[in-house]
Amino acid sequence: MDFGPFLLLALMEGLVTAAVLALTASGLSLVFGIMRVVNVAHGAFFMLGAVLAWFVAEWLPGPPALAFAAALVFCPLVVGAIAAIADMAVLKRLNYEPEATIVATIGLLYILEQAALSLFGPDARPVEAPFSFRLQLPWFGYSGYKLAVVVAAALVLLGVWLILKHSRAGLLMRATQEDRDTARAFGINVDRVYAGVFAMGAGLAAIAAVLIVPISQAHYLMGGDPLLLSFIVVIIGGLGSLRGTLVAALLIGLSDGVISTFFAPTLAKIIATLVVALVLVFRPQGLFGKRAA
Amino acid sequence: MRADRGLFLHLGVLAALLALHVLAPPYHHTNLARIMVLAVYAMGYNIAFGYTGLLSLGHALFFAAGLYAAGLLVYHAGAGAPVAMIAGVLAGGAVAVAVGLLALRTAGVAFMIVTLMFAQAGYLTILYFGAWTRGDEGIVIPRAARMLGGLDLSDDNTRYLVALGLFALALLGNLALVRSPFGRVMVAMRENEERSRMLGYNPFTVKLGALAISGLYAGLSGAAYGLMFGYVGASLASVQYSILPLLYVLLGGAGTVLGPLLGALVMFYLIDYASSLTDAHQFVTGAALVALVLFAPRGILGTLRARGLRWLP
């Protein structure tokens, strides 16, 4: 294959990565932006979404498209519920003190991973894609499902944006983000907003996982990479800035696609983690953020 | 002058460990040697986290620096164990200073993420240079290379005594440190950085010093671990090994000299016991972390100190 089509393929792969990353990272960003909580268990919620999708596909008879649609609705709801319980049972009682919540979410990560290992097993398991349409370009064929993932991710993100900007729930969230105490004084049930935001963040990770699982199989340790990449995206984009998160996800996803096609993936990851550490050191507000986090 | 209860307590613990050398059955004998080496690592972590208030999620990098400095020197350069041990300690300290120079420009959550990222980059670097480090598979250090002076570190008895010796050194060093003026300043930084700055102490220098000492401890522990147990692998540099000392310190009591040992001991046997009942030992780690931050944020010794044993160092 010539360089041009090869680059196009790398960019398309990067676009799929970027779309899934944008979904996952926006969940992390939402939780950090509104609750000021660094959720280390975010990758575990991602993994849980994928693993649950496998269970749904296994148990539900009928065509794969139906099982997939069911998983797309069911998984985020269950993962969101688990997250809401974790928030109310643990994080709330820690009063969202930053260091304690990080330690607690690390504990949560271990618990969820163990649960998946015990119930799901150590093997990677595939989930069938809802359809197997193949887009034939002049140089190579490309999976139509991957392109559908990009579209689906864009639609979900649009939905999140609409909820945040144009719904009452979004208004409450933004008010809580602006000033927790004043929001409480105005009669907003801040505890419920927090539980809802935490659930929504986890739900977004679960949706991303359901979308990716036909491409990359479910595995109980699959949460590590998305967690790391989401951290990178959220930091580069500016902690808590949703728009920055999207731009950064696109940037990181595309460059990851290109770098891992042409160079060693490990090297790409080393460079990305170092860049993030240095961005945090020298520009703590992120590349797109306006004020210090 | 009042008897120095703190010093006697620590000497008593060391004496008890010496007695266990004779009394403990072989299985626990080996476990204790490992626990003491890990406790040195946790003590180093405690100096940064418990006393100075620096919650790092990247200490595995310093541990790995000691581990690999010692391991690679012995394996590839044919260096003797004493040289490797010293190199390991220095590597731990040097890497800690290098990371500190950058990471200490941040604080709080950003500090945690930056240290986590550096450690992750270090872990990936070890995998990347798999030709030398053999990545996840790791290096097995031959028995012949594990001689410290005339002491054979692969022998169980010698290993226990050397581990105890290093542990004693680290423990008394830690006690001396926290009783020294610098130790007081470290605690002052944790309690109120602004006020300490107003009193004329430079927070950056103090924290960097504490982190450097912490790195020396981690390097010592890493080098000792590699030479004593003969294995140097990338899994020992992974994020789990950054969480481990945090867990030990939280359990035993942050900001107490004996806390890391107690935490390592209790956690080690808790996981050991849980493994005999179920293979879900990660669950124990996770539940312990959550329970600790929820119900006992001060740990065992921290709670005891708050409940009356105020003299506990």
Interface residues (C-beta under 8 A of the other chain):
Chain A: V38 V90 R93 L94 P98 E99 A100 I102 V103 A104 I106 G107 L108 L109 Y110 I111 L112 E113 Q114 A115 L117 S118 L228 F231 I235 A264 T266 L267 K269 I270 T273 L274 V276 A277 L278 L280 V281 F282 P284 A293
Chain B: L55 L57 L102 A103 R105 T106 G108 V109 A110 M112 I113 V114 M117 F118 Q120 A121 L124 T125 L127 Y128 I243 L246 L250 D279 A280 Q282 F283 T285 G286 A287 A288 L289 V290 L292 V293 L294 P297
